[in-house]
Amino acid sequence: MNDTILHADNLTKHFGVLPAVQNVSLLLKRGVLHAIIGPNGAGKTTLINLLSGELHPDQGAIRYRNKEITQLLPDQISRLGIGRSYQKINIIPSFTCFENCQLAAQSRLITFMGLFCSGKQVKELHERTEKALEMVHLSHRNKTAAATMSYGEQRQLELAMILATEPELLLLDEPLAGMGNQESNQIIELLQKLAKQHTLLLVEHDMDAVFAIAQQLTVMVNGKILETGTSNQIRNSDAVQKAYLGNNVIMKNEG
């Protein structure tokens, strides 16, 4: 069985004359939590946008489960089993926790927005919504308006919305951004739990979290991949230390 779930080959994306991503090739293995790190402007979010269909590359190809998806739209890619989060929380504040999650689950139904759902589909929709909320420990908040939830809970809700689409691959863009230590630790524990049943690609600036949970790391600088390897390989890379992390950070938590 092929253990590669996604293969990006030679991706390049320009904004005007500026190359945001240059000749990037990336292999994601099933069941592996893979993190992308790099300084601001390295092209990390642009890469996520290419993989999720938010942007299309100027050149290169993307294959997911051996299927060409390079020119597909985001909703088509989502239905294939790829879910993504954004740097900014993407929820409807006036909807309850359950309603937000149910709306996401609806996107996987064949019928348009559930207007003509059968009884079986309605039951499936509710079960999928409840399961997703349970996975992120928000079942007790299902009737709570999203606007009244804490920032950390809103991040958990966003993850539940992704899980409600039943993805195999999750693309997560800075899920820990703006969090305090307690909230960050809760999300880290949740990511570790999700990684047992999903493949995760994580873009994150929290180096402590990245080195604690990532099995593979890719370092990007100036739109290019500098190096890919295990946590220890990246920690001990002279090229990575020089280009991004710095000796004081790279050696932190060694061992």
LOTORNU-171648 format. One line per 4 residues: number of its first residue (from 1); their letters; for each residue x, y, z of N, C-alpha, C, CB. Coordinates in steps of 0.2 Angstrom, whole numbers. Last residue first. Glycine has a CB too. Layout:
BEGIN
NUM	A	X Y Z X Y Z X Y Z X Y Z; ... $
This chain:
BEGIN
255	GENK	85 83 115 85 77 119 78 75 121 89 78 125; 82 100 117 86 95 114 86 89 118 93 97 112; 76 112 121 72 105 122 76 100 119 65 106 119; 85 122 110 80 121 115 77 115 115 75 127 115 $
251	MIVN	92 123 99 95 118 104 90 118 110 102 120 106; 85 133 92 86 126 89 88 121 94 91 126 83; 87 144 100 80 141 99 81 134 97 76 145 94; 100 148 99 97 148 106 90 144 105 96 155 108 $
247	NGLY	104 147 86 106 142 90 102 142 97 113 144 92; 91 149 74 95 152 78 98 147 83 93 158 82; 81 147 63 79 146 70 84 149 75 79 139 72; 86 152 50 80 154 53 80 153 61 74 149 51 $
243	AKQV	99 150 44 93 154 40 87 156 44 91 149 35; 106 144 54 109 150 51 103 154 47 114 148 46; 98 133 56 100 137 62 102 144 59 106 134 66; 98 127 44 92 129 47 94 134 52 88 123 50 $
239	ADSN	112 123 42 108 128 37 102 131 40 107 124 31; 114 114 52 118 121 52 114 126 47 125 120 50; 103 105 61 105 107 54 108 114 54 99 107 50; 98 100 72 105 99 71 107 102 65 107 92 72 $
235	RIQN	84 101 71 88 105 77 95 105 75 86 101 83; 82 93 60 81 100 59 84 104 65 73 102 59; 84 81 66 88 83 60 88 90 59 85 79 54; 75 81 77 82 81 78 86 83 72 84 74 81 $
231	STGT	63 80 69 64 86 74 72 86 75 60 85 80; 67 75 52 64 74 59 66 80 63 67 67 62; 65 85 37 68 80 41 64 79 48 75 81 43; 70 96 25 65 92 28 68 87 31 60 89 22 $
227	ELIK	75 113 20 76 106 22 70 103 25 82 106 28; 70 123 12 77 123 14 79 116 16 79 128 20; 60 127 -1 61 122 5 68 122 6 58 115 3; 55 144 -4 59 138 -6 59 134 0 65 139 -9 $
223	GNVM	51 157 0 47 153 -5 50 146 -7 46 157 -11; 61 161 10 60 164 3 57 160 -2 67 166 1; 61 145 17 64 152 17 63 155 10 71 151 20; 54 132 27 54 136 21 57 143 22 47 137 19 $
219	VTLQ	56 116 33 58 123 34 58 126 27 65 123 37; 47 103 39 49 106 33 50 113 34 44 105 27; 47 89 49 47 96 48 50 98 42 51 99 54; 38 75 56 42 78 51 41 85 51 40 74 44 $
215	QAIA	31 75 68 35 69 67 40 71 61 31 63 65; 28 87 81 28 85 74 33 79 73 31 91 70; 27 90 95 22 85 92 23 83 85 15 89 92; 38 98 99 35 93 104 30 88 100 31 96 109 $
211	FVAD	41 106 89 46 101 91 43 96 96 52 104 94; 29 114 90 31 111 84 36 105 85 34 115 79; 29 120 103 24 115 101 26 111 95 17 119 99; 41 128 102 40 122 107 35 117 105 38 126 114 $
207	MDHE	38 136 91 43 131 91 42 126 96 49 134 91; 24 143 84 26 141 91 31 135 91 20 139 95; 20 144 72 26 148 74 29 146 81 25 156 74; 15 133 59 15 135 66 21 139 68 13 130 71 $
203	VLLL	5 122 50 10 128 49 9 132 56 7 133 43; 4 105 47 3 111 52 8 116 50 4 108 59; -5 92 42 0 97 39 -1 103 43 0 98 32; -10 76 47 -10 83 48 -4 87 45 -10 84 56 $
199	THQK	-20 62 45 -14 65 43 -15 73 44 -12 63 35; -29 54 59 -28 58 53 -21 60 51 -32 65 54; -28 47 71 -33 45 66 -33 49 59 -40 45 68; -19 53 78 -19 46 79 -23 43 73 -21 44 85 $
195	ALKQ	-20 67 77 -15 64 73 -15 56 73 -8 67 76; -30 70 87 -32 70 80 -27 66 76 -33 77 77; -21 70 98 -27 65 98 -29 64 91 -32 68 102; -13 81 95 -10 75 96 -15 69 96 -6 74 103 $
191	LLEI	-23 91 95 -19 89 89 -16 83 89 -14 95 87; -26 91 109 -31 89 104 -28 87 97 -36 95 103; -14 96 114 -17 89 116 -22 87 111 -20 89 123; -14 108 108 -9 104 107 -11 97 109 -2 105 111 $
187	IQNS	-25 114 114 -26 113 107 -20 108 105 -25 119 103; -21 115 128 -27 111 126 -27 109 119 -33 115 128; -10 123 126 -9 116 129 -15 112 127 -7 116 136; -16 135 123 -12 132 118 -11 124 120 -5 135 118 $
183	EQNG	-23 138 135 -27 137 128 -22 133 123 -30 143 125; -12 140 143 -17 135 145 -21 133 138 -22 138 150; -5 151 137 -2 144 138 -7 139 139 3 145 144; -15 159 125 -11 159 131 -9 152 132 -15 161 137 $
179	MGAL	-15 163 107 -17 159 113 -12 160 119 -18 152 111; -11 168 94 -15 172 99 -17 169 105 -21 174 95; -11 152 86 -10 159 86 -14 163 90 -11 162 78; -12 139 84 -11 141 91 -10 149 91 -4 138 93 $
175	PEDL	-14 136 71 -20 135 75 -19 137 82 -22 128 76; -8 140 58 -7 143 64 -13 142 69 -6 150 63; -18 130 48 -13 136 47 -13 140 54 -16 141 42; -18 114 43 -20 119 49 -15 124 49 -19 115 56 $
171	LLLE	-26 102 35 -21 108 33 -23 113 38 -22 110 26; -29 85 36 -30 92 39 -25 97 38 -32 91 46; -35 71 28 -30 76 28 -32 83 31 -26 76 22; -48 66 28 -42 61 30 -36 66 31 -41 56 25 $
167	PETA	-63 73 35 -57 73 31 -52 68 33 -54 80 31; -77 76 38 -74 69 38 -68 69 34 -79 64 36; -83 87 41 -83 86 34 -79 79 33 -79 91 30; -81 88 54 -88 87 52 -88 85 45 -92 92 54 $
163	LIMA	-68 93 55 -69 86 56 -76 84 54 -68 84 64; -71 107 54 -67 103 49 -68 96 49 -59 105 50; -78 109 65 -81 110 58 -77 107 53 -81 118 57; -68 107 75 -74 102 74 -78 103 68 -79 104 80 $
159	LELQ	-60 117 72 -57 111 71 -63 106 71 -53 108 77; -68 128 77 -66 127 70 -63 121 68 -61 133 69; -69 124 90 -75 124 86 -73 124 79 -80 130 87; -57 127 94 -59 120 95 -65 119 90 -61 118 102 $
155	RQEG	-57 141 92 -52 137 89 -54 130 89 -45 138 91; -67 144 102 -68 145 95 -64 142 90 -68 153 94; -60 141 113 -65 136 112 -67 138 104 -71 138 116; -50 151 113 -48 144 113 -54 139 111 -45 142 119 $
151	YSMT	-59 162 115 -55 161 109 -53 154 108 -49 166 109; -75 157 122 -68 160 123 -64 159 116 -64 156 128; -91 162 116 -86 157 118 -79 160 118 -86 151 113; -100 170 110 -99 171 118 -94 166 120 -106 169 121 $
147	AAAT	-101 167 97 -98 174 99 -97 174 106 -103 179 97; -108 155 96 -101 155 95 -97 162 97 -99 154 88; -120 151 109 -118 155 103 -110 156 102 -121 162 103; -123 134 113 -119 141 115 -118 145 109 -113 140 119 $
143	KNRH	-127 122 112 -132 127 111 -129 134 113 -137 125 116; -115 114 114 -118 114 108 -124 119 107 -121 107 107; -106 112 124 -107 119 122 -111 119 116 -100 123 121; -104 99 127 -108 103 132 -109 110 130 -104 103 139 $
139	SLHV	-96 95 116 -103 93 116 -107 97 121 -103 86 118; -82 98 115 -87 104 115 -94 102 115 -86 108 109; -71 90 112 -73 91 119 -78 97 119 -67 92 123; -69 86 99 -65 92 102 -67 94 109 -66 98 97 $
135	MELA	-77 75 98 -70 74 97 -66 80 99 -68 73 90; -90 81 99 -87 76 105 -79 76 104 -90 70 105; -91 87 87 -91 91 93 -88 87 99 -98 94 95; -91 76 79 -86 81 78 -85 85 84 -87 85 72 $
131	KETR	-103 70 83 -97 66 84 -91 71 83 -96 61 78; -113 79 80 -112 77 87 -105 74 88 -117 73 89; -112 79 66 -111 85 70 -109 83 77 -117 89 69; -115 66 63 -109 68 61 -107 74 65 -108 70 53 $
127	EHLE	-128 65 67 -123 61 70 -116 63 69 -124 54 68; -134 75 59 -134 76 66 -129 72 69 -141 74 69; -132 68 46 -130 75 48 -129 76 55 -135 80 44; -140 56 48 -132 56 47 -129 63 48 -131 54 40 $
123	KVQK	-152 62 49 -150 58 55 -142 58 54 -153 51 55; -153 67 36 -154 72 42 -151 68 48 -161 73 43; -153 56 28 -147 61 28 -147 66 34 -148 65 21; -164 49 32 -158 46 33 -152 51 33 -157 41 28 $
119	GSCF	-174 58 27 -173 57 34 -167 54 36 -179 53 37; -166 68 14 -170 63 17 -169 62 24 -168 56 13; -165 86 10 -162 80 14 -168 75 15 -159 82 20; -166 97 3 -170 92 1 -168 85 4 -171 91 -6 $
115	LGMF	-157 106 8 -164 108 7 -169 103 6 -165 113 2; -143 104 10 -148 100 14 -155 102 13 -146 101 21; -136 111 1 -137 114 7 -142 111 12 -139 121 6; -141 100 -11 -138 107 -10 -141 110 -4 -141 112 -16 $
111	TILR	-135 83 -9 -141 88 -10 -138 95 -8 -147 87 -6; -124 77 -4 -125 78 -11 -130 83 -13 -127 71 -15; -115 83 10 -121 80 7 -121 82 0 -127 82 11; -104 91 14 -103 84 12 -109 81 9 -99 80 17 $
107	SQAA	-110 102 20 -106 103 14 -104 96 11 -100 107 15; -115 99 32 -119 99 27 -116 99 20 -124 105 27; -104 101 41 -106 94 39 -110 94 33 -109 91 45; -105 115 42 -100 112 39 -101 105 37 -94 112 44 $
103	LQCN	-118 116 49 -117 119 42 -111 116 38 -116 126 43; -114 109 61 -119 106 56 -119 109 49 -126 107 59; -106 119 66 -103 112 65 -108 109 60 -102 108 71; -115 130 68 -109 131 65 -106 124 62 -103 134 69 $
99	EFCT	-124 123 77 -126 126 70 -120 127 66 -130 132 71; -117 121 89 -120 115 85 -121 117 78 -126 112 88; -114 134 93 -109 129 91 -111 123 87 -106 126 98; -125 145 84 -123 141 90 -117 137 88 -129 137 93 $
95	FSPI	-122 160 75 -124 153 76 -121 150 82 -121 149 69; -115 172 76 -122 172 78 -125 165 79 -126 176 74; -102 170 70 -103 171 77 -110 171 80 -100 178 79; -97 157 61 -102 162 61 -104 164 68 -108 159 57 $
91	INIK	-79 156 58 -85 154 60 -90 159 60 -84 151 68; -63 156 57 -68 156 51 -75 153 53 -66 153 45; -50 165 63 -56 161 64 -61 161 59 -58 161 72; -36 167 53 -41 170 57 -47 165 57 -43 176 53 $
87	QYSR	-29 156 47 -25 160 52 -31 164 57 -20 165 50; -39 142 45 -36 148 43 -33 152 49 -42 153 40; -40 124 40 -41 130 45 -38 136 42 -40 128 52; -47 111 30 -42 116 31 -44 121 36 -39 120 25 $
83	GIGL	-47 94 23 -50 100 27 -45 105 29 -54 97 33; -50 83 11 -45 88 13 -49 93 17 -40 90 8; -59 75 4 -56 72 11 -50 77 13 -54 66 10; -66 78 -7 -61 73 -8 -58 70 -1 -56 74 -13 $
79	RSIQ	-72 89 -3 -76 83 -3 -72 77 -4 -81 84 -9; -62 99 -3 -65 97 3 -69 90 3 -69 102 6; -61 100 -17 -55 97 -13 -58 95 -6 -49 102 -13; -73 106 -20 -71 100 -23 -66 96 -19 -69 100 -30 $
75	DPLL	-71 118 -13 -76 114 -11 -75 107 -14 -83 117 -13; -59 124 -20 -59 122 -13 -65 117 -11 -59 128 -9; -57 116 -37 -60 122 -32 -60 119 -25 -67 124 -34; -43 110 -45 -49 109 -42 -51 115 -38 -50 102 -38 $
71	QTIE	-31 109 -51 -35 114 -53 -42 114 -50 -35 114 -61; -24 98 -45 -21 104 -45 -26 110 -47 -16 104 -51; -27 85 -42 -32 90 -39 -29 97 -40 -33 88 -32; -26 68 -47 -24 75 -49 -29 80 -46 -23 76 -56 $
67	KNRY	-24 55 -36 -29 59 -40 -26 66 -41 -36 59 -37; -17 49 -26 -16 47 -33 -21 50 -38 -16 40 -34; -21 56 -14 -23 49 -15 -23 47 -23 -30 48 -12; -18 70 -24 -20 68 -17 -23 61 -18 -26 73 -14 $
63	RIAG	-6 80 -32 -10 73 -32 -11 71 -25 -5 68 -35; -2 94 -40 -4 91 -34 -8 85 -35 -7 97 -29; 11 102 -50 5 98 -49 4 95 -42 6 92 -54; 18 117 -59 18 111 -54 11 107 -54 20 114 -47 $
59	QDPH	14 134 -60 17 128 -63 17 123 -57 24 129 -66; 6 143 -53 8 144 -60 11 139 -64 13 150 -60; -8 135 -44 -1 136 -45 0 139 -52 4 130 -44; -22 143 -37 -19 138 -41 -12 140 -43 -24 138 -48 $
55	LEGS	-29 144 -20 -25 147 -26 -23 141 -30 -19 151 -23; -37 136 -14 -39 143 -13 -35 147 -18 -37 146 -6; -34 123 -14 -37 125 -19 -39 132 -19 -43 121 -20; -25 118 -4 -32 118 -3 -37 120 -8 -34 122 4 $
51	LLNI	-12 120 -9 -15 113 -8 -22 112 -7 -11 110 -2; -12 134 -9 -12 130 -16 -14 123 -15 -4 130 -18; -13 137 4 -18 139 -1 -18 136 -7 -18 147 -2; -1 132 9 -7 129 11 -13 131 6 -9 132 18 $
47	LTTK	8 141 2 8 134 0 1 130 3 14 130 4; 4 153 8 3 152 1 3 145 -1 8 156 -3; 9 150 21 2 150 20 0 150 12 -1 157 23; 23 150 18 20 144 21 12 144 20 21 144 28 $
43	GAGN	32 159 13 28 156 8 23 150 11 32 153 3; 39 167 21 43 162 18 38 158 13 45 157 24; 34 178 28 35 179 21 39 173 18 39 185 20; 42 174 43 36 178 40 38 179 33 34 184 43 $
39	PGII	52 159 43 50 166 45 44 169 41 56 170 44; 45 142 46 49 147 42 47 154 45 48 146 35; 38 126 45 40 132 49 45 136 44 44 130 55; 26 114 45 30 118 40 32 124 44 26 120 34 $
35	AHLV	25 97 50 24 104 51 29 108 46 27 105 59; 15 82 50 20 86 47 20 93 48 20 84 39; 11 68 57 10 75 58 16 79 56 9 76 66; 5 54 48 11 58 50 9 65 51 17 57 45 $
31	GRKL	-5 47 41 -4 46 48 2 50 51 -3 39 50; 4 46 26 -2 44 29 0 43 37 -6 38 27; 15 59 21 14 52 22 8 51 27 20 49 26; 18 70 9 14 69 15 13 62 16 8 74 16 $
27	LLSV	30 79 1 27 72 1 24 72 8 32 66 0; 33 92 -10 32 90 -4 28 83 -4 28 95 0; 42 105 -19 40 98 -19 39 96 -12 44 94 -23; 42 121 -26 42 117 -20 39 110 -21 37 121 -15 $
23	NQVA	46 132 -34 48 125 -36 48 120 -29 55 125 -38; 42 144 -24 46 143 -29 49 135 -29 53 147 -29; 30 156 -19 32 149 -19 36 147 -25 26 144 -18; 31 169 -23 29 168 -16 31 160 -14 22 169 -15 $
19	PLVG	39 180 -33 38 173 -32 37 171 -25 44 169 -35; 33 194 -40 36 192 -33 34 184 -33 33 195 -27; 27 200 -50 34 198 -51 37 194 -45 39 204 -54; 12 195 -46 15 199 -50 22 197 -52 16 206 -46 $
15	FHKT	15 182 -37 10 187 -36 14 193 -39 9 189 -28; 17 165 -42 20 172 -42 14 177 -40 23 174 -48; 21 149 -37 16 154 -37 19 161 -37 11 152 -32; 25 132 -40 27 139 -41 21 143 -41 32 140 -47 $
11	LNDA	29 115 -36 24 121 -36 28 127 -36 20 120 -30; 35 102 -38 37 108 -41 32 114 -42 39 106 -49; 22 93 -32 28 92 -36 29 99 -40 27 87 -41; 15 85 -18 15 92 -22 22 92 -26 15 98 -17 $
7	HLIT	5 72 -14 12 74 -17 11 80 -21 14 68 -22; -2 63 0 -2 69 -5 5 70 -7 -5 76 -1; 0 51 5 -7 53 4 -7 59 -1 -10 55 11; 10 37 4 10 44 2 2 46 1 14 46 -4 $
3	DNM	10 23 5 9 27 11 9 35 10 14 25 17; 3 11 -4 6 17 -5 5 21 1 5 21 -11; 4 -6 0 0 0 0 4 6 0 -5 0 6 $
